[in-house]
Amino acid sequence: MFWMENTLYIFYFILSEVVLFPLIYFKVMITVGYLADWKRLIPLIVFWVLFGPFICVFNLAKDLFFYLKILCDYQDEEEHFKEKEEEDFK
């Protein structure tokens, strides 16, 4: 039952990050434009235009990995907590 409940949370997590992709994409492009000097501006913008979507998807996968890792650790901690309770009652 634990994972059945969390599938909705995982789906919502992925959906919320995908909805933020355009905002993140253009925000990074603007930030690169402000921080780059004139000699490197065009190559950096072209790099971001070409590889930005892949970087966003990679970051989504990394965030999802850490989210799932937290969910798995929570279950392990719950089992460890139950073992401690059983030991305390002995």
C-alpha positions in Angstrom: 0.0 0.0 0.0 3.0 2.3 0.6 4.0 2.5 -3.0 0.4 2.7 -4.3 -0.1 5.9 -2.4 3.3 7.3 -3.5 2.7 6.7 -7.2 0.4 9.7 -7.3 3.0 11.8 -5.5 5.7 10.6 -8.0 3.5 11.4 -10.9 2.7 14.9 -9.4 6.4 15.5 -8.8 7.3 14.7 -12.5 4.4 16.8 -13.8 5.3 19.8 -11.7 8.9 19.7 -12.9 7.9 19.3 -16.5 5.6 22.3 -16.2 8.6 24.3 -14.9 10.9 23.3 -17.8 10.0 26.3 -20.0 10.5 28.7 -17.1 13.8 27.2 -16.1 15.0 27.0 -19.8 14.4 30.7 -20.5 15.6 31.8 -17.0 19.0 30.1 -17.5 19.2 31.5 -21.0 18.7 35.1 -19.7 21.1 34.5 -16.8 23.8 33.2 -19.3 23.1 36.3 -21.4 23.7 38.7 -18.4 26.8 36.9 -17.0 28.6 36.1 -20.2 31.0 38.6 -21.9 30.5 39.6 -25.5 33.1 37.2 -26.9 31.5 34.1 -25.3 27.8 35.1 -25.4 26.9 33.6 -28.8 28.6 30.2 -28.2 27.1 29.9 -24.7 23.6 30.7 -26.0 23.9 28.3 -28.9 25.1 25.6 -26.4 22.2 26.2 -24.1 19.7 26.2 -27.0 21.0 22.9 -28.3 21.7 21.0 -25.0 19.4 22.8 -22.5 16.5 20.5 -23.0 18.7 17.4 -22.4 20.2 19.1 -19.3 16.7 19.7 -18.0 15.7 16.1 -18.5 18.9 14.9 -16.8 18.1 17.1 -13.8 14.6 15.7 -13.7 16.0 12.2 -13.6 18.4 13.2 -10.9 15.7 14.9 -8.8 13.4 11.9 -9.3 16.2 9.6 -8.2 16.7 11.5 -4.9 13.0 11.7 -4.4 12.7 7.9 -4.7 15.7 7.4 -2.5 14.1 9.5 0.2 10.9 7.4 -0.1 12.9 4.2 0.1 14.9 5.4 3.1 11.7 6.4 4.9 10.4 2.8 4.7 13.8 1.4 6.0 13.7 3.9 8.9 10.1 2.8 9.7 11.2 -0.8 9.9 14.2 0.1 12.0 11.9 2.1 14.3 9.6 -0.9 14.7 12.5 -3.1 15.6 13.6 -0.7 18.2 10.1 -0.6 19.7 10.0 -4.4 19.9 13.4 -4.4 21.6 12.2 -1.8 24.1 9.2 -3.9 25.1 11.3 -7.0 25.8 
